[in-house]
Amino acid sequence: MYLEHLSLTDFRSYAQVDLKLGPGVTVLVGSNGIGKTNLMEAIGYLATLSSHRVSTDAPLLRFGAERAMIRAKLVRGEQSTVLELEINAGRANRGRINRSNPVRARDILGICQTVLFAPEDLVLVKGDPSNRRRFLDELLVSLVPRHAATRSDYDRVLKQRNALLKSSRAGKFTAGHEATLDVWDQHMARAGAELLHARLELVERLRPHLNSAYAQLTDGSKEAGAVYRSTIQGVLDDDGGPAEYRTEPSPSVDDLRLLSVDELTERYIQAFAASRKKELERGISLVGPHRDELELTLGQAPAKGYASHGETWSMCLSLRLASYYVMLDDARTGGTAPILILDDVFAELDVQRRRKLAAIVAGAEQVLVTAAVDADIPEELAGRRVTVVPGGIDGEG
């Protein structure tokens, strides 16, 4: 699959811009702050309904505009698809597929697939667990779009349950609230089990690709790994850190992976009951996928806090490459090969890592690269050049 045409209206710095693209490598060159990343962000947003730069939609709208539009023409084999996404201020976003009637934004998920590399990826290793959970969930939704509803259902139940727990801290918790909390426990256990089950399967698919990608980018002297830590294992404390002591052994990750959704649901119900007193005291849900951790390792040590700057970058790149390889696995069985986006990444890498990364991605169906100067781009990514200027596109080569 590749992106043939991108059009933006009132998105970020652009009142209107049109960009023609094609298969192979395209490098967008322009000074920093000129708007290159805005173009890549729009493509990534079309794929995931989220930005790699901000957590809300408001900054995506050009100042003073009430809505922004992203339009894209995607080509897969002999078939083309036109996607339109309307990003609205203060109301639900809407999408269109091939100019049909408007649909919910999440109904377009899975049509445009991307893997986006960016300097912000450093938070995948150095940041808090929420960044790694988001990485997993966005990849999960790209592979299986119906899990967008799984995430939405879980978030909705979590919000309701937390509101009820907070009422206990305000002294408004009654016997009736206790019965209501039992009901929310059931709903949250089911939604959490479905999300956990999907995440565990995904991590199992990612792990071999992560280690392989890390070996490709480095001298291969260390193994890269990923271990999913769930709150129902009792290996995390109330603040999401490693538990210091347990009187009973916790089930291993492999044990959890072998459990069905129904069995995981029952585990959550038991965990909610065990943590009820603490949750009422603190007024917050302490158990669930929203507090889980994806622990990244290099050799025997956690990557966070132990990896050097170069190792951290290699781990971040390896996570994105592992995502790409998982999507390619799906493409071989009827899925879609993703568009690779490398947004100002090469300026952050040493010469060796630049060349290794370029050699790995050069053969993808479509690679979109941004850079401030041509000198940042390795020879392996020789391809079409596009010059980005304030407010638009100046020339193509």
SULGINOR-V517929 format. One record per helix or strand of 3 or more residues. SS is the DSSP state (~ for helix, > for strand). FROM is the first residue (numbers start at 1). LEN is the number of residues. Records with the same first field share a line. If there is no record, write none. Layout:
SS = FROM-LEN ; FROM-LEN
This chain:
> = 2-10 ; 14-7 ; 24-6 ; 67-10 ; 79-10 ; 94-4 ; 114-5 ; 224-6 ; 293-6 ; 339-5 ; 366-6 ; 384-6 ; 392-5
~ = 36-13 ; 58-3 ; 105-4 ; 119-8 ; 129-15 ; 147-23 ; 175-43 ; 231-3 ; 253-5 ; 261-22 ; 289-3 ; 309-23 ; 346-3 ; 351-11 ; 374-3 ; 379-3
